[in-house]
Amino acid sequence: MEAAVPSRVALSGSRFSNRHAVAGERYSLYRGRCPNPAIPMALAATAPGKGGGVLDRPIEKITPGRQSEFDVRKSRKMSPPYRVLLHNDNYNRREYVVQILMKVIPGMTVDNAVNIMQEAHVNGLSVVIICSQSDAEGHCTSLRGNGLRSSIEPASAGGC
């Protein structure tokens, strides 16, 4: 979640020249009409001998309709879990299946990938990961894109 913390910018008189001074105003750095009356006052405070002025930057606000990180995590926990299933095939080598599992599934170790591959080889089917529906669809699509047979199902349906 982003914090709305105003930051300050210090202005020194040496950054501004007095070449725009209006006649009769010794420390004026501004000439003409300004839509924001705070700007000439802040610039006038930076004139020589007057000390440095400080301007506040606008506070950054969270855009309406944007979810915070907490809300996103909470919705992921509340969504029903799905299983990503790996099906056995007679086309891909075992080493290739292990490599693809480690490439597609985040945090997949060699040992886990070998166990998943071996279970799919022996039983014809293996659970790769249990996650949210959108993540499960993405993993399934990635596995299929690399030539492996996979599917998804709700985690509450049958089995363990």
N, C-alpha and C positions, 0 to 999 in steps of 0.2 A: 504494500500500500504506500502510495507516495505521500510524503508529508508536505504540507504547504508552509514552507518557512521562507519568510521574506529575507532577501539578502541586501546588503547595502553596498553602495559604490561611493568611495570617497573621491571628491573632486578637488583638485588643487588649482590655485589661481594661475600657476605657470602653464597650465594646459590651454588656457584661453587668452587670446590677445585682446587688447583694448581698442582695436582698430574700428569697431562698430559702435563706439561710444556716441551717445547723443550729446549735442552741445549743452553744457551746463550740468551734466551729470557725470561726475568724475569717475565713479566706479560702475557705471552702467555697461553691461556687456550685450545688451539687447536693444534693438531699434525696431519700432513698428508694433503692430498689434499681434498678440499671440493668443491662440485659442486656449491654451492651458496657462493660467496665471501663476502656477507654481514654478514653471520653468524659469522665468526671469528672476524670481525671488531667489531660487536656488543658485542661479548663476551669479547673481549680484553678491551672494554670500561668499563667493570664491575670489572676489576681487582682492588685490594686494592689500595686506594689512588687516583684512577682515577675517582671516582664518579659513579653513577648508569647510565646505558644506558637505552634506550627506543627502543623497537621494535614495528613496526606497524604490526597489524594483517591484513590479506588480506581482501579487501573490498568484502562484500557479494553482489552478483549481482542477479537481478531477472532473473529467467530462461526464455529463449526464448520460446514463445508460451504460457506462463502463463498469465492469465488475472488478471488485478488488481481488487480490490474490487469495484471501481467505474465503470469499464467496465461491471462487472457482474450485478450490480444494474441497469445500463442503459439498458442492454439487457433484463432484466426482465421487465422493464417498457415498452420497445418497443414491447415485444411479446404480441400477442393478448390474452385477458383474457378468461378464461373458467369458467363455472359454475359447481360446484359439486352439484348434485341433490340427495336428499334422497327420496326414494319411500316408500309408506305405505305398510306394510305387516301385516298379522294376526298372526304372530308367535312370535314376540318379545314383551316383556312387555315395557311399556312406560318408566319406570325407567331405564331399561337396555339400551334403545336407548339414553337416556340423558347421561348416564355414558360413553357410547362408543363415543358419539360426543365430550364430554369434553376430553376424552383420546386421540382421534385421531387428532382433530383440535387444533392447537396451539392458545392459548389465548381465547378459548371458555369458556364463563361464564355459570353458571347454568341457568340464566334467558334466555340467547340466545338459549341454548340447548333445554330448555323446549318449547320456542316459535317455534323453527324449528321442533321439534318432533310433536307439536300440529298442526302446519300447514300441515305437511305431513299426519297426521292422518285424519284431516278434508278434505283436498283438494286432497289427494292421492299423492302429490308431494310437495317438499319444496327445496329451494335453501339453501345449507349449507354454501358455501363460494365461492367467486369469486377470482381466482388467476391464475398464469401462467399454461400452459398446463402440464408441468412436475410435478408441485406441485399438480394440480388437479388429475392427474393420480395416484399419490402416495396416496392422501387422499381417492380416490375412492377405490383403492385396499385395503387400511387399513379398510375401512368401510365394504367392502365385506368379508374381512378376519375375521371380528368379527360377521358375520351373518346378516348384514344389506344389503338391496337392495339399490344400488346407481348407478349413471351413471354420465357422464360429457357431456357437450355441449359447443360450443362457446358462449360467453356471448353476442355477437352481434346478435345471431339468435333468432328472435321472442321474445315475452314477453315484459317485462319492458324496 
